[in-house]
């Protein structure tokens, strides 16, 4: 199910990009560059969020283990 929801947000993003490309009057090569640019930024932000989220979760687990050991 996660894969399906991931595809839904990705499909929605591509639809919005195509709408904007049409509004801006971009041709196919320009639309492809625009899409690659936006998807690349989204991918980078997703990766950065995952890294910081994982770091936070590991830090919380370390704190909890330390508290349990001192108790």
Backbone as XML, in Angstrom:
<?xml version="1.0"?>
<chain id="A" units="angstrom">
  <residue number="1" name="UNK">
    <atom name="N" x="0.828" y="-1.204" z="0.000"/>
    <atom name="CA" x="0.000" y="0.000" z="0.000"/>
    <atom name="C" x="0.864" y="1.257" z="0.000"/>
  </residue>
  <residue number="2" name="UNK">
    <atom name="N" x="1.991" y="1.206" z="0.688"/>
    <atom name="CA" x="2.875" y="2.366" z="0.724"/>
    <atom name="C" x="3.318" y="2.744" z="-0.678"/>
  </residue>
  <residue number="3" name="UNK">
    <atom name="N" x="3.638" y="1.750" z="-1.493"/>
    <atom name="CA" x="4.068" y="2.007" z="-2.858"/>
    <atom name="C" x="2.978" y="2.713" z="-3.647"/>
  </residue>
  <residue number="4" name="UNK">
    <atom name="N" x="1.723" y="2.307" z="-3.432"/>
    <atom name="CA" x="0.615" y="2.937" z="-4.146"/>
    <atom name="C" x="0.465" y="4.402" z="-3.742"/>
  </residue>
  <residue number="5" name="UNK">
    <atom name="N" x="0.569" y="4.706" z="-2.430"/>
    <atom name="CA" x="0.450" y="6.100" z="-2.003"/>
    <atom name="C" x="1.636" y="6.916" z="-2.511"/>
  </residue>
  <residue number="6" name="UNK">
    <atom name="N" x="2.810" y="6.291" z="-2.559"/>
    <atom name="CA" x="3.973" y="6.984" z="-3.088"/>
    <atom name="C" x="3.729" y="7.315" z="-4.558"/>
  </residue>
  <residue number="7" name="UNK">
    <atom name="N" x="3.184" y="6.373" z="-5.297"/>
    <atom name="CA" x="2.886" y="6.622" z="-6.697"/>
    <atom name="C" x="1.846" y="7.719" z="-6.847"/>
  </residue>
  <residue number="8" name="UNK">
    <atom name="N" x="0.887" y="7.787" z="-5.916"/>
    <atom name="CA" x="-0.143" y="8.822" z="-5.995"/>
    <atom name="C" x="0.447" y="10.216" z="-5.824"/>
  </residue>
  <residue number="9" name="UNK">
    <atom name="N" x="1.345" y="10.399" z="-4.832"/>
    <atom name="CA" x="1.912" y="11.732" z="-4.658"/>
    <atom name="C" x="2.824" y="12.074" z="-5.831"/>
  </residue>
  <residue number="10" name="UNK">
    <atom name="N" x="3.519" y="11.086" z="-6.340"/>
    <atom name="CA" x="4.412" y="11.326" z="-7.476"/>
    <atom name="C" x="3.598" y="11.666" z="-8.720"/>
  </residue>
  <residue number="11" name="UNK">
    <atom name="N" x="2.530" y="10.932" z="-8.948"/>
    <atom name="CA" x="1.650" y="11.188" z="-10.090"/>
    <atom name="C" x="1.051" y="12.581" z="-9.972"/>
  </residue>
  <residue number="12" name="UNK">
    <atom name="N" x="0.635" y="12.952" z="-8.766"/>
    <atom name="CA" x="0.070" y="14.283" z="-8.537"/>
    <atom name="C" x="1.105" y="15.371" z="-8.830"/>
  </residue>
  <residue number="13" name="UNK">
    <atom name="N" x="2.344" y="15.150" z="-8.391"/>
    <atom name="CA" x="3.410" y="16.112" z="-8.664"/>
    <atom name="C" x="3.628" y="16.271" z="-10.163"/>
  </residue>
  <residue number="14" name="UNK">
    <atom name="N" x="3.683" y="15.153" z="-10.869"/>
    <atom name="CA" x="3.876" y="15.223" z="-12.325"/>
    <atom name="C" x="2.713" y="15.925" z="-13.017"/>
  </residue>
  <residue number="15" name="UNK">
    <atom name="N" x="1.494" y="15.685" z="-12.547"/>
    <atom name="CA" x="0.332" y="16.364" z="-13.117"/>
    <atom name="C" x="0.430" y="17.874" z="-12.937"/>
  </residue>
  <residue number="16" name="UNK">
    <atom name="N" x="0.842" y="18.306" z="-11.747"/>
    <atom name="CA" x="0.992" y="19.751" z="-11.479"/>
    <atom name="C" x="2.090" y="20.350" z="-12.357"/>
  </residue>
  <residue number="17" name="UNK">
    <atom name="N" x="3.183" y="19.616" z="-12.507"/>
    <atom name="CA" x="4.282" y="20.092" z="-13.358"/>
    <atom name="C" x="3.801" y="20.248" z="-14.790"/>
  </residue>
  <residue number="18" name="UNK">
    <atom name="N" x="3.049" y="19.267" z="-15.279"/>
    <atom name="CA" x="2.536" y="19.342" z="-16.648"/>
    <atom name="C" x="1.558" y="20.500" z="-16.816"/>
  </residue>
  <residue number="19" name="UNK">
    <atom name="N" x="0.728" y="20.746" z="-15.802"/>
    <atom name="CA" x="-0.202" y="21.883" z="-15.855"/>
    <atom name="C" x="0.569" y="23.195" z="-15.970"/>
  </residue>
  <residue number="20" name="UNK">
    <atom name="N" x="1.589" y="23.349" z="-15.129"/>
    <atom name="CA" x="2.391" y="24.572" z="-15.166"/>
    <atom name="C" x="3.124" y="24.714" z="-16.497"/>
  </residue>
  <residue number="21" name="UNK">
    <atom name="N" x="3.661" y="23.624" z="-16.992"/>
    <atom name="CA" x="4.381" y="23.665" z="-18.267"/>
    <atom name="C" x="3.440" y="24.119" z="-19.380"/>
  </residue>
  <residue number="22" name="UNK">
    <atom name="N" x="2.212" y="23.642" z="-19.322"/>
    <atom name="CA" x="1.225" y="24.056" z="-20.323"/>
    <atom name="C" x="0.903" y="25.540" z="-20.184"/>
  </residue>
  <residue number="23" name="UNK">
    <atom name="N" x="0.718" y="25.998" z="-18.946"/>
    <atom name="CA" x="0.415" y="27.416" z="-18.707"/>
    <atom name="C" x="1.556" y="28.313" z="-19.167"/>
  </residue>
  <residue number="24" name="UNK">
    <atom name="N" x="2.799" y="27.852" z="-18.976"/>
    <atom name="CA" x="3.962" y="28.636" z="-19.384"/>
    <atom name="C" x="4.254" y="28.509" z="-20.868"/>
  </residue>
  <residue number="25" name="UNK">
    <atom name="N" x="3.568" y="27.597" z="-21.551"/>
    <atom name="CA" x="3.784" y="27.406" z="-22.970"/>
    <atom name="C" x="5.120" y="26.739" z="-23.291"/>
  </residue>
  <residue number="26" name="UNK">
    <atom name="N" x="5.559" y="25.837" z="-22.421"/>
    <atom name="CA" x="6.839" y="25.171" z="-22.637"/>
    <atom name="C" x="6.706" y="24.069" z="-23.678"/>
  </residue>
  <residue number="27" name="UNK">
    <atom name="N" x="7.747" y="23.909" z="-24.494"/>
    <atom name="CA" x="7.751" y="22.798" z="-25.443"/>
    <atom name="C" x="8.246" y="21.539" z="-24.727"/>
  </residue>
  <residue number="28" name="UNK">
    <atom name="N" x="8.307" y="20.415" z="-25.426"/>
    <atom name="CA" x="8.657" y="19.141" z="-24.787"/>
    <atom name="C" x="10.039" y="19.148" z="-24.114"/>
  </residue>
  <residue number="29" name="UNK">
    <atom name="N" x="11.092" y="19.619" z="-24.789"/>
    <atom name="CA" x="12.397" y="19.637" z="-24.108"/>
    <atom name="C" x="12.400" y="20.539" z="-22.866"/>
  </residue>
  <residue number="30" name="UNK">
    <atom name="N" x="11.726" y="21.668" z="-22.944"/>
    <atom name="CA" x="11.645" y="22.559" z="-21.790"/>
    <atom name="C" x="10.843" y="21.918" z="-20.658"/>
  </residue>
  <residue number="31" name="UNK">
    <atom name="N" x="9.757" y="21.245" z="-21.010"/>
    <atom name="CA" x="8.941" y="20.554" z="-20.013"/>
    <atom name="C" x="9.759" y="19.469" z="-19.326"/>
  </residue>
  <residue number="32" name="UNK">
    <atom name="N" x="10.537" y="18.722" z="-20.091"/>
    <atom name="CA" x="11.372" y="17.671" z="-19.512"/>
    <atom name="C" x="12.409" y="18.245" z="-18.544"/>
  </residue>
  <residue number="33" name="UNK">
    <atom name="N" x="13.029" y="19.346" z="-18.923"/>
    <atom name="CA" x="14.014" y="19.990" z="-18.037"/>
    <atom name="C" x="13.354" y="20.509" z="-16.782"/>
  </residue>
  <residue number="34" name="UNK">
    <atom name="N" x="12.192" y="21.116" z="-16.937"/>
    <atom name="CA" x="11.431" y="21.645" z="-15.793"/>
    <atom name="C" x="11.062" y="20.497" z="-14.851"/>
  </residue>
  <residue number="35" name="UNK">
    <atom name="N" x="10.558" y="19.405" z="-15.405"/>
    <atom name="CA" x="10.170" y="18.242" z="-14.602"/>
    <atom name="C" x="11.394" y="17.662" z="-13.887"/>
  </residue>
  <residue number="36" name="UNK">
    <atom name="N" x="12.507" y="17.492" z="-14.601"/>
    <atom name="CA" x="13.716" y="16.950" z="-13.994"/>
    <atom name="C" x="14.210" y="17.838" z="-12.849"/>
  </residue>
  <residue number="37" name="UNK">
    <atom name="N" x="14.114" y="19.134" z="-13.038"/>
    <atom name="CA" x="14.530" y="20.090" z="-12.016"/>
    <atom name="C" x="13.681" y="19.943" z="-10.752"/>
  </residue>
  <residue number="38" name="UNK">
    <atom name="N" x="12.367" y="19.958" z="-10.910"/>
    <atom name="CA" x="11.453" y="19.880" z="-9.762"/>
    <atom name="C" x="11.565" y="18.530" z="-9.066"/>
  </residue>
  <residue number="39" name="UNK">
    <atom name="N" x="11.568" y="17.449" z="-9.821"/>
    <atom name="CA" x="11.659" y="16.109" z="-9.235"/>
    <atom name="C" x="13.016" y="15.934" z="-8.544"/>
  </residue>
  <residue number="40" name="UNK">
    <atom name="N" x="14.074" y="16.486" z="-9.109"/>
    <atom name="CA" x="15.387" y="16.417" z="-8.481"/>
    <atom name="C" x="15.419" y="17.121" z="-7.140"/>
  </residue>
  <residue number="41" name="UNK">
    <atom name="N" x="14.815" y="18.293" z="-7.069"/>
    <atom name="CA" x="14.745" y="19.025" z="-5.800"/>
    <atom name="C" x="13.905" y="18.234" z="-4.790"/>
  </residue>
  <residue number="42" name="UNK">
    <atom name="N" x="12.769" y="17.709" z="-5.228"/>
    <atom name="CA" x="11.913" y="16.924" z="-4.329"/>
    <atom name="C" x="12.669" y="15.710" z="-3.798"/>
  </residue>
  <residue number="43" name="UNK">
    <atom name="N" x="13.403" y="15.032" z="-4.660"/>
    <atom name="CA" x="14.182" y="13.855" z="-4.250"/>
    <atom name="C" x="15.244" y="14.244" z="-3.224"/>
  </residue>
  <residue number="44" name="UNK">
    <atom name="N" x="15.962" y="15.334" z="-3.470"/>
    <atom name="CA" x="16.999" y="15.782" z="-2.540"/>
    <atom name="C" x="16.410" y="16.147" z="-1.179"/>
  </residue>
  <residue number="45" name="UNK">
    <atom name="N" x="15.271" y="16.819" z="-1.195"/>
    <atom name="CA" x="14.630" y="17.206" z="0.065"/>
    <atom name="C" x="14.122" y="15.979" z="0.824"/>
  </residue>
  <residue number="46" name="UNK">
    <atom name="N" x="13.602" y="15.003" z="0.099"/>
    <atom name="CA" x="13.128" y="13.770" z="0.718"/>
    <atom name="C" x="14.287" y="13.042" z="1.387"/>
  </residue>
  <residue number="47" name="UNK">
    <atom name="N" x="15.418" y="12.944" z="0.680"/>
    <atom name="CA" x="16.595" y="12.283" z="1.244"/>
    <atom name="C" x="17.092" y="13.023" z="2.481"/>
  </residue>
  <residue number="48" name="UNK">
    <atom name="N" x="17.140" y="14.340" z="2.412"/>
    <atom name="CA" x="17.600" y="15.133" z="3.556"/>
    <atom name="C" x="16.655" y="14.945" z="4.740"/>
  </residue>
  <residue number="49" name="UNK">
    <atom name="N" x="15.383" y="14.917" z="4.488"/>
    <atom name="CA" x="14.401" y="14.702" z="5.556"/>
    <atom name="C" x="14.544" y="13.330" z="6.174"/>
  </residue>
  <residue number="50" name="UNK">
    <atom name="N" x="14.779" y="12.332" z="5.374"/>
    <atom name="CA" x="14.967" y="10.974" z="5.894"/>
    <atom name="C" x="16.212" y="10.898" z="6.765"/>
  </residue>
  <residue number="51" name="UNK">
    <atom name="N" x="17.296" y="11.536" z="6.310"/>
    <atom name="CA" x="18.533" y="11.508" z="7.096"/>
    <atom name="C" x="18.332" y="12.198" z="8.440"/>
  </residue>
  <residue number="52" name="UNK">
    <atom name="N" x="17.713" y="13.367" z="8.441"/>
    <atom name="CA" x="17.538" y="14.082" z="9.703"/>
    <atom name="C" x="16.519" y="13.364" z="10.582"/>
  </residue>
  <residue number="53" name="UNK">
    <atom name="N" x="15.501" y="12.786" z="9.985"/>
    <atom name="CA" x="14.508" y="12.032" z="10.757"/>
    <atom name="C" x="15.113" y="10.793" z="11.378"/>
  </residue>
  <residue number="54" name="UNK">
    <atom name="N" x="15.959" y="10.104" z="10.641"/>
    <atom name="CA" x="16.618" y="8.906" z="11.169"/>
    <atom name="C" x="17.581" y="9.298" z="12.282"/>
  </residue>
  <residue number="55" name="UNK">
    <atom name="N" x="18.302" y="10.376" z="12.093"/>
    <atom name="CA" x="19.216" y="10.853" z="13.131"/>
    <atom name="C" x="18.474" y="11.183" z="14.412"/>
  </residue>
  <residue number="56" name="UNK">
    <atom name="N" x="17.343" y="11.845" z="14.302"/>
    <atom name="CA" x="16.532" y="12.189" z="15.467"/>
    <atom name="C" x="16.042" y="10.911" z="16.155"/>
  </residue>
  <residue number="57" name="UNK">
    <atom name="N" x="15.560" y="9.941" z="15.392"/>
    <atom name="CA" x="15.041" y="8.699" z="15.972"/>
    <atom name="C" x="16.144" y="7.934" z="16.700"/>
  </residue>
  <residue number="58" name="UNK">
    <atom name="N" x="17.331" y="7.852" z="16.101"/>
    <atom name="CA" x="18.440" y="7.160" z="16.757"/>
    <atom name="C" x="18.848" y="7.882" z="18.040"/>
  </residue>
  <residue number="59" name="UNK">
    <atom name="N" x="18.847" y="9.200" z="18.015"/>
    <atom name="CA" x="19.191" y="9.983" z="19.206"/>
    <atom name="C" x="18.166" y="9.732" z="20.316"/>
  </residue>
  <residue number="60" name="UNK">
    <atom name="N" x="16.891" y="9.675" z="19.967"/>
    <atom name="CA" x="15.853" y="9.396" z="20.965"/>
    <atom name="C" x="16.040" y="8.005" z="21.563"/>
  </residue>
  <residue number="61" name="UNK">
    <atom name="N" x="16.376" y="7.025" z="20.727"/>
    <atom name="CA" x="16.597" y="5.668" z="21.215"/>
    <atom name="C" x="17.814" y="5.627" z="22.142"/>
  </residue>
  <residue number="62" name="UNK">
    <atom name="N" x="18.869" y="6.359" z="21.794"/>
    <atom name="CA" x="20.061" y="6.407" z="22.662"/>
    <atom name="C" x="19.719" y="7.036" z="24.014"/>
  </residue>
  <residue number="63" name="UNK">
    <atom name="N" x="18.950" y="8.125" z="23.985"/>
    <atom name="CA" x="18.553" y="8.782" z="25.233"/>
    <atom name="C" x="17.735" y="7.835" z="26.109"/>
  </residue>
  <residue number="64" name="UNK">
    <atom name="N" x="16.808" y="7.125" z="25.497"/>
    <atom name="CA" x="15.963" y="6.211" z="26.248"/>
    <atom name="C" x="16.805" y="5.090" z="26.872"/>
  </residue>
  <residue number="65" name="UNK">
    <atom name="N" x="17.741" y="4.540" z="26.117"/>
    <atom name="CA" x="18.605" y="3.481" z="26.640"/>
    <atom name="C" x="19.468" y="3.994" z="27.782"/>
  </residue>
  <residue number="66" name="UNK">
    <atom name="N" x="19.980" y="5.207" z="27.649"/>
    <atom name="CA" x="20.803" y="5.803" z="28.702"/>
    <atom name="C" x="19.977" y="6.000" z="29.963"/>
  </residue>
  <residue number="67" name="UNK">
    <atom name="N" x="18.752" y="6.485" z="29.814"/>
    <atom name="CA" x="17.876" y="6.705" z="30.964"/>
    <atom name="C" x="17.546" y="5.394" z="31.648"/>
  </residue>
  <residue number="68" name="UNK">
    <atom name="N" x="17.314" y="4.352" z="30.865"/>
    <atom name="CA" x="16.989" y="3.043" z="31.446"/>
    <atom name="C" x="18.181" y="2.446" z="32.176"/>
  </residue>
  <residue number="69" name="UNK">
    <atom name="N" x="19.380" y="2.695" z="31.649"/>
    <atom name="CA" x="20.587" y="2.147" z="32.278"/>
    <atom name="C" x="20.903" y="2.862" z="33.587"/>
  </residue>
  <residue number="70" name="UNK">
    <atom name="N" x="20.598" y="4.146" z="33.660"/>
    <atom name="CA" x="20.888" y="4.910" z="34.879"/>
    <atom name="C" x="19.802" y="4.737" z="35.927"/>
  </residue>
  <residue number="71" name="UNK">
    <atom name="N" x="18.663" y="4.242" z="35.537"/>
    <atom name="CA" x="17.547" y="4.078" z="36.496"/>
    <atom name="C" x="17.689" y="2.835" z="37.330"/>
  </residue>
</chain>
